[in-house]
Amino acid sequence: MTRAPVAARRPSRGEPRSLFSRLSEYVDDIGRHSPARFAILVFTGLIVVFTLIFSLPISSAGPGRTPLVDALFTAVSVICVTGLATVDMATHWSLFGHVVIFVGVQIGAIGVLTLASIMGLVVSRKLGLRARLLAASDSNPLRAHAGPVPEGQAVRLGEVGGLLATVALSSAVIQVVIALLMIPRVLADGMPLVDAVLDSFYYSAMAFTNTGFTPNAEGLAAFENDYVFLTLIMIGVFLGSIGFPVIYALARNPRNPRRWSVHVKLTLLTTAILIVAGTALYIVLEFDNPDTFGDIEAGPTVFQSLFLSMMTRSGGFSTIQVSDLNGSSLLVTDMLMFIGGGSASTAGGIKVTTLAVLFLAAFAEARGNRSMEAFGRRIPSDVLRLSVSVVLWGATIVAVSSVLILHITKEPLDHVLFETISAFATSGLSTGLTERLPDSAKYVLAVTMWMGRVGTVTLSVALAASQRRQLFTRAEERPIVG
């Protein structure tokens, strides 16, 4: 006679518990009460794992191990999909190392909690409330606080399952299609078939994830005049930078813009304005610079200016030496990188909708309106508070990091500021300063990348307590501003 299986029993209060069970309970408690802290915990743990992998001899192409500071910096740059590097990414890493980089940027681009929710959806064929909340908080900072959130969102909680499916499907389809279109262009450059296929998928992944690593040491030099290849790079960067909620909305209502949310409209409009403005500024500021666009004709100047403007969205690719840009162009690039791409995208920065909300608030104040409005909808004041918080925290992080690196390196301010903003905004464009930084400055820049990718809102919510109910209102008094 066989015995019935005994049900698993939770240890009583007096019984000793294993370290694993206590750790599991602690992580479960964090995930249930603070999605922001849970996201940071998982994100940081992932960086530690990838640092250990990059430190292994099998990961590097040469003999010996990669120094810890370079392994850590690479892990942060990969998981944060930044694109900055302290080693030659094309030649330093082995085939195994490049595979790890490829996998890492996919995880970093999609988001740790989003990827976990997608895997859970694939395995269990359903999505529980807790998984929906975690995925929602990963795609919308307004949901990072504990407690109820108004459902006037770009993607409602009930639509999270559809958003996750869109994230998985669009990421795969876009990268595969762009890679297949790149293969003939790479073959035309004289590369063997196998190498052409691998490089095309690598370029496609680095474009869509807005990382900017290249598989060859010369970068885009071989394709700087191949406008078809560069256009494919721009398409990948653009689709990755507009954000998965926008892709989800466009997939659901491709021919009916009236049904698009305010978030979708603001993202597309502000992105288009910034791309056009950046292109025009680069044409004006660089047309007479012999080191960049001064020696080429008008048509190529316009195209290369458009490409550079697109790459400031967080793309990280460049057909010129960034250090050759005029000081005015470097400052314009700083501003465009700091703004970044769309929310819940593979791009970084403070996000284009944050900038749009700040301008809407300024316009409303100038007109004497009590509320912000866009596309026939009123935008609540808590969105403005969040936007101001994002900008102030972002500016503070950039300022502190710049001061520390300036003190350590004594390098010129414009180059230090450029590298710091590129790290915070996970852009990946570089003046060449990152490669020659001392170890202490590399650690500062790595922390800056981590803060920029985690997000200022997620970081501030994780450091603070859960959202509190305030049962009283203090007396009002107005300070003088402006």
N, C-alpha and C positions, 0 to 999 in steps of 0.2 A: 504494500500500500504506500503510495507516494504522498509525501507531505505537500500541503499547499504552500506556495512561496510566502515567506514572511514579508509583510510590507515594511518599507524603509521607515525607520523611526528617527525623529529628530532627537538629538541628545538632550537630556534634561539639564536643568541649570547647574546641577552639581557635577555632571560628567565633563571631563576634559574634551575640548574640541580641537581638531587638527588645524594647522595653520591654513591649509587650503580652504576649509569650510569657513573659517573666520574671514579670510580674504574675500571669498565668494559672497558672503553675506554683506561685507562692507561695500563691495562694488555694486551689489544689487540695491543696497540702500541709497547709494549715490545716484544711480540711474533712475530710481523711483522718485527721489525728492529734488534732484538738481541735474537736469539734462546738460546744463552748461558745464558743470564740474565733471560730469561723466565724459563729455566730449573731450575736454582737455586731458583727462586722465588717459583715455584710450589713445588720443592723438600723440601724447608724449611717450606713452609706452611703445607705440609703433616706431617712433623716431629712435628710441633706445634699441629696439630689435634690429632696425636697419643699420644703425651705427655698428653694432656687433657684426653684422653680415659683411659690411664694407671693410671691416678691420681684418677679415679672414684673408689669408694668402691667396685663396682661390678666386677672390674678387678682383685682384689687381693683375695687370698684364705682366708686370716686372717681378723680380724676386723680392721676397720679404713682404711685410705687412704695410698697409697704409697707415700713416701716423694718425693717432686718435683725433686730433683736431680736424684733419682733413676728412676722415671718415664721418665724424659728427656733422661737419659743415655740409658734406654731400648728402647725408641722410636728411637733414633739415631742408636742404634745397630741393630734394626729390619729393619728399612728402608734402612740402609746402608748395610744390610746383612753381618754384621761383626761377631757376635757371642760372643763378650765380654759381661760380665754381672757383675753388682754390687750386684745382689740378686740371690738367687737360682732359676733359671728359671723354674725348674721342680715343685717346691713346693710353690713358692711365689704367682704364678698367679692362678686364678680360671679358670674354663672351658671357660668362656667368654674371659678371658685374653689370653688364649692359642689360641682361635679362632682368636682374633685380631692379635696375633703374626703370625699365619699361613697366614692370609691375607696380613699382612704387608710385610713379606719376599717375597711373590709373586710379590707385587707391586715394591718393591725395586730391585728385581732381574731382572725383565723385563725392568724396566726404566719407569719413569713417562710419558715422552712424547711418548715413544713407546706404552705404554698401552693406552694412550689417542687416539693415531692414530688407534690402533686396534679396540677400541670401536667405533670410528667414522666410520671405515670401515665396521663393523658389522651392524651398524644402517643405514648408508646411502648407503651401497653397492658400494661405490666408494671412491676414495682417491684423494682429490684436491692437487694442487701444494703446497699450504702452509703446508698441513698435511705431504706431502712427505718431504718437507724441514725440518720440525721439527723432524720427525722420523729419517731422514738421519743425522741430527746434533746430535741426541741422540746416534747414533751408530757409528759415525765417527768424531773424533775431528777435522779433516781437514775441515769439513763443518761447524764448529762453527763460523767462521768468516762470516760476511755479504758479499755479492757479489758473483760473479761467481767462481766456483771451477772446475778444470779440471776433466774430466769424467774418467780418468784412475784409477778408484777405485775398491776395492774388490767387492763392490756392487754398481752398477750404480743407478742414481736417478730413472730411469725407472723401476728398479727392486725392489724398496722399498716395493711395494705392496706384492710381492712374499716373501720378507724377513719378513714382518709383519705376513703373514700367517704361515711361518715357525716358527717364534718365538712362536706364540700362540699354534700351533699344537705340536711342539716338546716339549714345556714346559709341556703340559698336558700329552702327550703320554709317555714321559720318566719317569715322576714322577709316573704315574699310573702303568706302567709295573714294575718298580723297587719295588714299594710298594706291588704289588701282589706277587712278588717273595720273598719278605721279610716275608710275613705273616706266611708261614710254619715254618720259622726259629724262629720267635717270639713265635709261638704256642709251638714249641718244648722246649722252655725255661720255659713252665708252665704257660703262661699268658692266661687269659680268652679270648674268641674269640673276643668280642667287643673291649677290650683293645688292643689286638694284631693288629686288623685292624687299629684302630686309631693311635697306636704307629708306625706302619709300614708306613702309609701315612705321619706321622710327620717326621720320619727319612728320608724318600724319599725326601720330600720337602726341609729339611735342608741340604741334600747332594747336590741336584741339584742346589739349590740357593747358595751353598757354605757358609751357615750360621754357622752350627755346633752346634746349640742348641740340647739338648736331652730331651725327655719327662720324664725321670726318674732321680732321684737325683744321682744315682751311675754312670751315664753316660754310657759308653760302656763297663763297667766292666763285665757285664753279657755276653757280646759277644766277649771278647778279644781273645778267642781261637776259635771262630766260623769263619773260613776263608771264608765260603760262604757269610755270612752276611757282613763281612768286605769288601769282593770283591764287593758286590753290592753297598756299600757306596762309594768305590773308583770309580766305574763306573759312579755313579751319579755325584760325584765331578768332574771327568774328563770331562764328557759331558757338565756340566755347565760352566767349566772353559775355554774351547777351543773357545767359542764365537759363537754367532748366525750366523754371516756371514760364518763361517767355516761349521757349520751344514747345512746352506743353500746350500753351494757349494757341499758338500758331498751328499746331497739329490738329487741335480740336476745331478751330474756326479759321481756316486759312483764307477764306474769301469774305469774311464778315467782320471787318475791323470794329464795327459798332459793339460787338459782343466782347471785345478785348477789355481787360481790366485796366484801371488807371495805371497800375504798375507796368503793364506791358507797353502801353502807349508812352509813358514817361521814359522808360528804358530805351525804346527804339528811337524816339525823337531826340533825346539828349545825346545818345550815342552818335547819331547821324550828325548832329550839330558839332560835336567835339571832333569827329573825324574830318569833316569839311574844314573847320576852323584850324585844326592842326596842320592839315595839308597846305592851306593858304599861308599860314605863318612860316612853315618850313620853306616854301617857295620864295617868300619875300626875304627871309633872313639868310638863306643859303645859296641864292642864285649866283652870287658873285664870290663864293668861297671855293678856291681852286682845289681844296682838299676834299670837298664833298661833291657838290652839284655844279660848281662853276665852270667845268670844262665839258659838260654834256649839253645836248640840245634841249629845247623847251619840252618836248614830249616826254623824254626820259626823266627830266627834272620833275615834272608833274607826277609821273608814276612813282618815282623813288620817294617823293615827298609824301604821297598817299601811303606807300608801304611803311615808311617810318612812322607816320601818324597812327596807322593801324597797330603797329607793334607796341606803341606806348600803352595800348589797352591792357597790356600785361603779356604780350606775345613773346618778347625777348629776342626775336631774330633781328639781324641787322646786316645790310649789304655794305655798310661803310664803317669806318672806325669812329665810334661815338666820341672819342676824345678829340677828333678833328672838327667837331661842330663848334660854331661860334658860341661865346658865352651866353648870348641871348637865346640861342636855340636850346642850349642845355637847360636854361631856366624854364623855357616852354615845355620841354620834355619832363622836367621835374613836376610841373603842375599837372600835365596829362597823366603821368604815372600815378601821382598821388590820388587822382580821381578814380582811375582804374576802370573796371568793367561793370557788368550788371550783378545784382544780388543773386545769391545761390548759383554762381557760375564758377568756372575754373579760373577766372581772373581775380585779381586782388584789388587793393585800393579802398577808398572810402565808399565806392560804388556811385554810379551815375545818378541813381534815384536820390541818393543823399544830397548831391549837389542840386538836383532839380527841386527838391523840397525846400532847401535853403533859399533858392531864388524865388520860389513861389511865396515864401513867407516875406521876403523883402518886397516883392511886388504888392502883396496884400497890405503891408504896412504903409507903403508909399501911396496907395490908393485910399487908405483909411478904412479898409475892410477888416472886420473882426475875425474872419476865418479865411483859410487858404482854400482855393478852388482850382480844379484842373479837369478839363474835359467834362464839365457838367457835374462834377462830384466834389463834395467837401472833404478835405483831408483833416483828420482830427489832430489835436495839439500834441498828443503823445508821440506821433510820428516826427513832429518837429523837434521835440525834446530828444528823441533818439538820434536824430540827424546831427544835432548840435553836439551831443555826447560823442558820437563817432568821430566827428571832425576834431574836436578838442583832444580826445585821447590819442588819435592818430598823429596830430601835430606834436603832442607832448612826447610820444614815443620817438618820432623822428628827431626832435630837438635834442632829447637826452642822448640818443645813440650818436648823433652827429658830434655833440660836445665831447663824448668819451673817445670817439675815434680820432677826432682832431687832436685831442690831448695826447693820445698814444702815438699817433703817426706824424703829426706836424705837416700833413699833406694840405694842398690848397682846399679852401672851403668849397668851391664849386664842385670838385670831384668827390669830396667826402659826402656832401649833401646829396649828390646824384646817386652814389652807391647806397646810401642809407635809405633814400626814398625808394629806390629800386628793390631793396630788400624788404622794406615794409609793405610795399604794394605788390610784392612777388612778381615783379616785371622781368627781371633777368638781364636787362640792358646794363652794360658796364663800360666804364672808361678805361678799364684795365687795372684799376686800383685794387680790386678784391684779390687778385692773384698774388700781389706782393705785400699784403697785410701781414703784420706780425700775429702770432698766435692769439694774443689777448684781444686784438681787434677782430679777429675771426670769430671768437666766441661772442663778442658784442653783436656782430652782424648776424650771427646764427640766431641769437635771442630775438633780434629785430624781425627776422623772417618768421620765426615761430609766432610772435605776437601779431604780426600782420595777417598770417593765415588763420590763426585761431579766431581772430576778429575782436575788435575792441569791445563790442557789446557783450559777446560771450565771455571775454576775460573779466570785464567789470561785474557781470552778473555772478560769475563763479567766485570772485573775491568777496562779493557782498553776501548778505543773508538773502533768503528767499523774499519775494515780494511781500511787504507787510501791509496789513490793514490798519490805516490810521483812523482812529475813532474820534479825532478832534481836529479842529482847524484853528491855526494861530491867527492872531490879529495881522491885518495886511498893512504893509508899508512899502512904498516904492522908492528904490534907489535911483539916482540920476545916472543914465547911461547915454552914450553917444556924444 
